[in-house]
Amino acid sequence: MPSLLREHQHELCDVDGTNGFVFGTDETGYLTLTRPVITAGDYRVGDVERPQEDGIAFGRDYIGPKTYTFELGVITDRSNGLAYPASKGGAHRANLDALNELEGRWRARKWRNSASFIAMLRSCEGGRTVRCYGRPRRWDESAGALTQQGFTPVVAEFALVDHHWYDDVEQIAQVRGVIAKSGGVIAPIVAPITTTLASSPGSTVVNVEGPIPTWVVVEFNGPVSDPSVTIDDDLTIGLTGSVAAGQKVTIDPRPWSRSVLRDPGAVGVAGMVSADSPIMRNMRLQAGRHTATYNGRDQTGTSYVRLRWRPARSRP
């Protein structure tokens, strides 16, 4: 589980919140010397020259990765009684050990050995904990005379996979289908006689806080056939085929996931996504108040869709 962070504390961990490493305040031994610096990515532009005219024709613009840079002081000899042994030699050895620990976390091979391996960075600023996703990158240290006294300055950089920070607390909305009350047998009757009950649409209100659109994770829980969820008639995400009782299919469009999985078993079923669903990079919820409507064929009325999202912002 992720750690409970205090003001100005940060945590580097796996995307599931495990293997966390907390830094930023005096008692951690890794003190942030300044407020972390946010650097916007460079633009990748598709501009072309205008034939026989001055100026240019603008193309589509894309923005490179945003980075979050820490200036840290690795401290192992402090006068407040929380430090390592007060002797010069003890502080020096402890400082080298602390540097090894921090660099080992920041430059771990697991961040680099797989294209799909992403880290999570959590930050507590202004009494609110938020998170972003990406990878630790740049690492610079200035080990020198001060290191022997128990202090070493370090610059460590984190590159974001997209440009946003997300609330630490996930928001959830759930909609269940309702068995249609109308129905009956229509003549002529031909044996064998079978009847089926369809489910009518269910709906709920979805309130997306924050100033900017955010990713929405959609979970269809069976038993249901051809389920879909529509947000304000603007966004429809659905499946073609059946989800059995006890199964769920999760459509996760977030850049650090981008998957369609059926559980139990985490089986990839990307082919089930309906043709009228948007491509994953467009599966976002706009900020504001919305109505989510769930459709599907369900004879039991027990199937449901669950929407999960985290309010997004441009900075911690």
C-alpha positions in Angstrom: 0.0 0.0 0.0 1.2 3.6 -0.7 2.6 5.4 2.3 0.7 8.2 4.2 2.7 11.3 3.2 3.4 14.4 5.2 3.7 17.9 3.7 6.6 18.2 1.2 7.1 14.4 1.2 7.3 12.3 -2.0 7.3 8.6 -2.7 8.8 6.7 -5.6 7.0 3.3 -6.0 5.6 0.8 -8.5 2.3 1.6 -10.1 0.5 -0.7 -7.7 1.8 1.3 -4.7 4.3 -1.3 -3.6 8.1 -1.0 -3.0 7.8 2.6 -1.9 10.6 4.9 -1.1 9.8 8.1 0.8 11.9 11.3 0.7 11.7 15.0 1.0 11.7 15.9 4.7 14.4 16.0 7.3 13.5 12.8 9.1 13.8 10.8 5.9 17.4 11.8 5.4 16.7 13.0 1.9 15.6 16.7 2.2 14.2 18.7 -0.7 16.3 21.9 -0.7 13.9 23.8 -3.1 10.4 23.3 -4.4 10.6 20.7 -7.2 11.0 22.3 -10.7 8.4 21.5 -13.4 9.9 21.7 -16.9 7.5 21.6 -19.9 8.5 19.3 -22.8 9.7 20.6 -26.1 7.2 20.9 -29.0 7.2 18.4 -31.8 5.7 20.3 -34.7 4.5 19.4 -38.2 5.0 22.8 -39.8 5.8 23.0 -43.5 6.9 25.8 -45.8 4.1 27.5 -47.8 5.0 27.2 -51.5 5.7 30.6 -53.1 4.5 32.5 -49.9 6.0 33.9 -46.8 5.5 32.1 -43.5 4.6 28.5 -42.7 1.6 26.2 -42.7 1.1 24.9 -39.2 0.7 21.1 -38.7 -0.3 19.1 -35.6 1.8 19.9 -32.5 2.8 17.4 -29.9 4.5 18.1 -26.6 7.4 16.1 -25.3 7.5 14.7 -21.7 7.1 17.1 -18.8 9.8 16.6 -16.1 9.7 17.0 -12.3 13.2 17.8 -10.9 14.3 17.5 -7.3 17.2 19.3 -5.6 17.9 17.1 -2.6 20.3 17.1 0.3 21.3 13.7 1.5 21.9 14.4 5.2 23.4 11.9 7.7 24.9 14.2 10.3 22.3 16.5 12.0 22.3 18.3 15.3 18.7 17.4 16.2 19.5 13.9 17.4 17.9 12.1 14.5 21.1 11.5 12.6 23.6 8.7 12.3 26.6 8.5 14.6 27.9 12.0 15.2 31.5 11.2 14.5 33.0 12.5 11.2 33.8 9.0 10.0 30.4 7.6 10.9 28.6 10.5 9.1 30.7 10.0 6.0 30.1 6.2 5.8 26.4 6.7 6.5 26.2 9.4 3.8 27.8 7.1 1.2 25.3 4.3 2.2 22.4 6.8 1.9 23.6 7.9 -1.6 23.8 4.2 -2.6 20.3 3.6 -1.4 18.8 6.6 -3.3 20.7 6.0 -6.5 19.8 2.4 -6.4 16.1 3.3 -6.2 16.3 6.0 -8.8 18.4 4.1 -11.4 17.0 0.6 -10.8 17.2 -1.7 -13.8 13.5 -2.5 -13.5 12.6 1.0 -14.8 14.8 0.4 -17.9 14.6 -3.2 -18.8 11.0 -3.3 -20.1 9.3 -0.8 -22.3 6.0 -1.4 -20.3 7.5 -0.9 -16.8 6.3 2.4 -15.4 6.9 4.0 -12.0 4.6 6.1 -9.9 5.6 9.3 -8.1 3.4 10.6 -5.3 3.8 14.1 -3.8 2.1 15.9 -0.9 1.9 19.6 -1.5 -0.6 22.0 0.1 -2.0 19.2 2.3 -3.1 17.2 -0.8 -1.5 14.1 -2.1 -1.4 13.5 -5.9 0.4 11.1 -8.2 2.0 11.0 -11.6 3.3 8.2 -13.7 6.6 7.9 -15.6 10.2 7.0 -15.0 13.2 8.3 -12.9 15.7 9.6 -15.3 18.5 12.1 -14.7 20.7 11.6 -11.6 23.6 14.0 -10.6 25.4 14.2 -7.3 28.0 16.5 -6.0 29.9 14.3 -3.6 32.9 16.2 -2.1 34.2 17.7 1.1 30.7 18.1 2.5 30.1 14.4 2.0 32.7 13.7 4.7 30.6 15.9 7.0 27.4 14.0 6.2 25.8 16.2 3.5 25.7 15.6 -0.3 23.6 17.6 -2.8 21.8 15.6 -5.5 19.7 16.5 -8.5 17.1 13.8 -9.5 14.7 14.1 -12.4 11.4 12.2 -13.1 9.9 12.2 -16.6 6.1 12.0 -16.8 4.4 9.6 -19.3 1.7 12.2 -19.8 1.6 15.8 -18.5 -0.8 15.4 -15.6 -0.9 14.7 -11.9 -3.9 12.7 -10.5 -5.7 12.7 -7.2 -4.5 9.9 -4.9 -8.1 9.0 -4.1 -9.9 7.2 -6.9 -13.5 8.1 -7.7 -16.0 5.4 -8.6 -19.5 5.3 -10.1 -21.5 2.1 -10.7 -24.6 1.5 -12.8 -26.7 -1.6 -12.8 -29.2 -2.7 -15.5 -32.8 -3.2 -14.6 -34.9 -6.1 -15.9 -37.6 -4.7 -18.2 -41.1 -5.0 -16.7 -42.9 -5.3 -20.1 -43.0 -8.4 -22.1 -45.1 -11.5 -22.8 -45.8 -14.1 -25.4 -46.7 -13.0 -28.9 -48.8 -15.3 -31.2 -48.5 -17.4 -33.2 -47.0 -19.7 -30.6 -44.5 -22.3 -31.9 -43.1 -25.1 -29.8 -40.7 -25.1 -28.0 -41.8 -22.0 -26.2 -39.0 -19.9 -24.7 -39.0 -16.5 -23.1 -36.2 -14.1 -22.4 -36.0 -11.0 -20.2 -34.0 -8.0 -21.4 -32.6 -5.4 -19.1 -33.5 -1.7 -19.5 -30.9 1.0 -19.3 -29.8 2.2 -15.9 -28.1 5.6 -15.3 -26.3 7.5 -12.6 -24.6 10.9 -12.2 -20.9 11.2 -12.7 -19.2 14.3 -11.3 -15.7 14.8 -12.5 -13.8 17.3 -10.5 -10.6 19.1 -11.5 -9.9 21.6 -14.3 -9.0 19.2 -17.1 -10.2 15.9 -18.7 -9.1 12.7 -17.2 -8.8 9.0 -18.1 -11.8 6.7 -17.4 -11.4 3.0 -16.7 -14.5 1.0 -17.6 -15.3 -2.4 -15.9 -18.1 -4.5 -17.4 -19.3 -7.2 -14.9 -21.3 -10.1 -16.1 -23.6 -11.8 -16.9 -24.3 -9.6 -19.9 -24.1 -9.5 -23.7 -23.0 -6.5 -25.8 -22.7 -4.1 -22.8 -22.0 -0.4 -23.3 -21.9 2.8 -21.3 -22.7 6.2 -22.7 -21.6 9.5 -21.2 -24.0 12.3 -22.1 -24.5 10.9 -25.6 -20.9 12.2 -26.4 -18.8 9.1 -25.4 -19.9 5.5 -25.8 -17.6 2.6 -24.8 -18.8 -1.0 -25.3 -18.1 -4.6 -25.9 -19.2 -7.1 -28.6 -19.9 -10.5 -27.1 -20.7 -11.9 -23.7 -19.3 -11.5 -20.2 -20.2 -14.5 -18.1 -21.4 -14.5 -14.5 -18.4 -14.0 -12.2 -16.3 -12.4 -15.0 -15.4 -8.8 -15.7 -13.8 -7.1 -18.7 -11.8 -4.0 -17.9 -11.0 -1.4 -20.6 -8.1 0.7 -19.3 -7.0 3.5 -21.6 -4.4 5.1 -19.4 -1.0 5.4 -21.1 0.8 3.4 -18.5 -1.7 0.5 -19.0 -3.6 0.6 -22.3 -5.2 -2.8 -22.0 -8.4 -4.8 -22.3 -8.4 -7.7 -19.8 -10.9 -10.3 -18.8 -10.8 -11.6 -15.2 -10.3 -13.9 -13.6 -7.1 -14.8 -15.4 -6.1 -11.4 -16.9 -6.8 -12.6 -20.4 -6.3 -10.0 -23.2 -9.5 -9.5 -25.1 -8.9 -6.3 -27.1 -11.0 -7.8 -29.9 -14.1 -7.5 -27.8 -14.1 -3.7 -27.9 -17.0 -2.5 -30.1 -16.3 -0.8 -33.4 -18.1 2.4 -32.3 -16.0 2.8 -29.2 -13.4 5.6 -29.5 -9.7 4.8 -29.7 -8.1 4.6 -26.3 -6.3 7.9 -26.4 -9.8 9.6 -26.6 -11.3 7.7 -23.7 -11.4 10.7 -21.3 -14.0 12.2 -19.2 -14.5 16.0 -19.4 -14.5 17.9 -16.2 -18.0 18.6 -14.9 -21.3 16.8 -14.2 -22.4 14.0 -16.5 -25.0 11.3 -16.9 -23.7 7.7 -17.4 -26.2 5.3 -19.0 -25.6 1.5 -19.0 -27.0 -0.8 -21.7 -26.8 -4.6 -22.3 -28.7 -7.8 -22.6 -29.0 -9.4 -19.2 -31.6 -11.9 -18.1 -30.8 -11.6 -14.4 -30.6 -7.8 -13.9 -27.4 -8.4 -11.9 -24.8 -7.1 -14.3 -23.3 -3.7 -13.9 -20.6 -1.3 -15.2 -18.2 0.4 -12.9 -16.4 3.6 -13.9 -13.1 4.6 -12.2 -11.3 7.9 -12.6 -9.0 10.3 -10.8 -9.4 14.1 -11.1 -6.4 15.5 -13.0 -4.4 18.7 -12.8 -1.4 20.2 -14.5 0.7 20.4 -11.3 0.8 18.9 -7.8 
